[in-house]
Amino acid sequence: QVQLVESGGGLVQIGGSLRLSCTASGDVISMNTMAWYRQAPGKQRELVAAITRAGRTDVVRSVRDRTTISRDNSKNTVYLQMVDLKPEDTGVYYCKVDTVSLVDYWGPGTQVTVSS
């Protein structure tokens, strides 16, 4: 099993930036892609960005110009950096890992609130 813990959320001003971290423990050797999802109030959870073990990234078009995903395999940690935050970026941000055994693991989530 893989355990995930996200950190870095909180209240951010419009136009500000954030850096989220997600650290994995447990069966980390089985990890493949790590990804960030978010869920806004009343909406479905959606993918924000993903990164493979080799470092190949994919960021959804709606935030691509202001979002960076990165990964430190030595620390079993994935990061999400976003700039120029907007109120629509508000939501719970979740880290997800998929593994070579085709099992997905989710973190508990971290709240991000963008407000003036």
N, C-alpha and C positions, 0 to 999 in steps of 0.2 A: 504494500500500500504506500501511497504518497500523501503526505500531509502538507498543506499549503497555508501560509500566513501572509496576508496582505498588510501593507502599512503605507502611510503617507497621505491619506485622505484628510478631509477637513473642509473648512470654510475658506473659499478663495474669492477674491474680488474679480469682477468682470475685467477681462483683459490681462489677468494675472496668469501664473503658470503653476503647474504641479508636477511632482515626480512621485510616482507610485512604485513600490517595491513588492515583490512577492518571492518569498523564500520557501524552497521545498526541502522536506526531510523525509526519511524513510527509504523507500526503494527508488532512489534517485537515478540509479543506473539504467532503469527501464524507461526513463523519460524521453519523449521525442519532442513534439512541438509544445511550446508554451504560448499562451495567448491571454489577452485581456478582453473581457466583455464588459458591457455596462447595461444597466437597466434603469431607465427613467421611470418616474412615478406613472403608473397606469399604462406602461408600455411593455412590450416584450424585450427580453434580453437580446442584445445585439453584439456582434463581434466588433471590436475596435481595431485590434492589431494582433498579429501572430509572428512567431519567430521559431525557426527550426533549430535543432541542435547545431547544425552547421552554420547558422547565422543568417539564413535567408529570411527576409522579412516580407510581410504583407500588411498594408495598412488600408483600411477602408477609405474610399474616395472622399467621403464627406469630411474627414478630418486629416487627410493625407498631408496637407500643406502646413500643418501645425503639430504633428504628432511624430514621435520617434519611439520605437521599441528597441530594446537592447537586452542582452543576456550575458551573464557571467557564469559560465559552466563550472568554474572552480568554486563558486559560492552558491551554486544551484539557485540562482536568483535571476528573475526577469524584471525589467524596469519599463515603465511607461512615462514618457515625458510629453506634456502637452503645454502649449503656449497659447496666448490670446484666447483665454477661456471665455466661453459664452454661457448664458443661463441654460441653454439647451444641453450643455455638457453635464448638468446636474444629474446625479444618479448614484446607484451603488455599482462600484467597479469590482469585478470578479476576475480572479486569476484561474485559468484552467490549464491543466496539463494532460496531454494524451500520451499513452505509453505503448511500448512495443507489443504488449499483450492486449491492445485494443480496449483498454479500460481508461475512462476519463476520470480525472479528479478535479474538484472545484474547491476554491478557498471560500471562507465565510463571507467575503466581501468587505469593502471599505467605502464609506459614504463620502461623496464629493458634492459639495454645494457651492454653486457659483452665484454670487449675489453682489449687488452694490451696497 
